[in-house]
Amino acid sequence: MSLNKDGNYYKITVLGGGSFGTALADISAINGHKVKQWVRSPKQAEEINRLHTNTRYLPDFKINTAVEAITDIVEATDQADIIFVAIPSHSFRDVIRQLKKITDDKIIVSTTKGIEASTFNMMSQIVEEEIPACKVAVLSGPNIARELINKAITATVIASKHQEVCTLIQKILQCKFFRVYASNDTFGVQLGGALKNIYAIAAGIASAIGMGENTRSMLITRALAEMSRFAVSMGANPMTFLGLSGVGDLIVTCTSTLSRNFRLGQAIGTGVSLAEAEKTVAQTAEGINTLRLVKEKAKEKNIYMPIVSGLYAVVFEKKSVEKMIENSMLAQQGDDVEFIFQDQYQLLTPPS
């Protein structure tokens, strides 16, 4: 557990009543911190406070009784030392704008794995634009909320340009079932968390049409190559994609039925429309928005991304999955490993 400079546990607010926000609130409370969770719905707040459950997103799980749900965002954040933001990307900027007057010197940690549609900004960039005085960090990794709140052993990455912020979040969240690693590649960590959702949809489609384990292995490996290629073109460190926020998150979202983007892909693979598929998931699947944005950006920057192009053709242009696969298999065959190292990236020897 981590004490603040006054010898007390930290005051933490989690913005968002979804599955991951609830899991983070639960962990923070388990570690002894004073936790408030902001939710929009009075009914949901009452359920969390009275029954200590969040049946819409995490049925069958109990939330730590120290978590206090609040519907007033000012009340929820006014005294907070650290604010975790766990809301969909399409609502992110609007919510952050509500914090402008009350977060001057606070730490804001984004857990949202998405990209802003109008700007192609990562969530940390939105916070920096809207509240330049605060310290920003991002949390991302192979963190399925149901397993996390069930106290299954899990690891994640905290990334920030402020090393002291990374160290603090590590101390606050680390416990016997949750380990937190640090990174200074804030952009790359977020890009990995956003991009993997695209390939989880593709993996879900592959699962629905009965493709084998060889195919799944090929898909995940080539997805990692595409992600790293795109990352380099956008200025991220490709080595970040070999860690938890890259290949780690990619594996879990492309193989687990607990992944909403994987389930969305499975539904699309059965032949239903995108709208019907989204209804079956019943939660925000960031991959669809990210697919649109990355397809456009790849075309703009002339980046070769055949999986993205093929998935886009299936989802938005109604092309058949079989034709997409055929085109992919007959495309030009290049080198296996495609990581590109630029001068500014150095391989660091880990401490002994």
C-alpha angles and dihedrals in degrees: 000000000000127000124204125230091278093055094253131113116264125269106236130186125193116200110209137049097221129111100276095041089052092048091051092049089050094051093047091051092046087056090056102256125138104254133194122182119202115213130170098221120077088203091055092046091052092050093051093047098042105031100020091228137113101202096173094063107013110026117183094025130106121220121218108271091231092069110103117200117212131181096199108085094199092052090045096053106026097094098026121127093195129024121199113199113208106166133117117280094243090062098036102096094043091054094045090052089061089062099054096105099041109043106060099138101013130119114245118196119192118208095174115122102205147086128245108250100216098046109018085235123156115233093255089057090054091053091048091051096047101036108021094170096064128084113246132208137163131218119205141150145105093319115148104186097219091058093043095054088044086060095243112162107271139166132203142175128247113198129188140139086235108079092195090058092054091049092049095049090048090056094045098050105029115107139144093291103028123063123186123204124193134233137172093207097094094164095048094047090053093044091054091050091051100042097049090065090067093056093044088063090051090048090050091053090049090052093049094053093048103253115169135244092265089059093047091051091050092048094052093046095048090044089058090051091052092047093051092046091052091044093056091050090053095048101257124135108258090210088069088069091063090064138073095285091052121031092008094058091039093057096050096045092047095050109032127086086207088071109096092208091052090050090048089054091049090054092049089049091060089062102256122136122266091251092053091046092053090052091056091055092048091194133079110281104196093195096083094056090043091051091057093047097044092047089055094044093048090052091047093051096035094240117164107236109155096170092052091047093047094047091048089053091052097044102038106018097042093235116160120261090228092056091047091052092047092052091048094050093048095047121112113291114229136172120314101228113043107172110144118206119202126198094259092060116080128183107239123210109232117237115267 
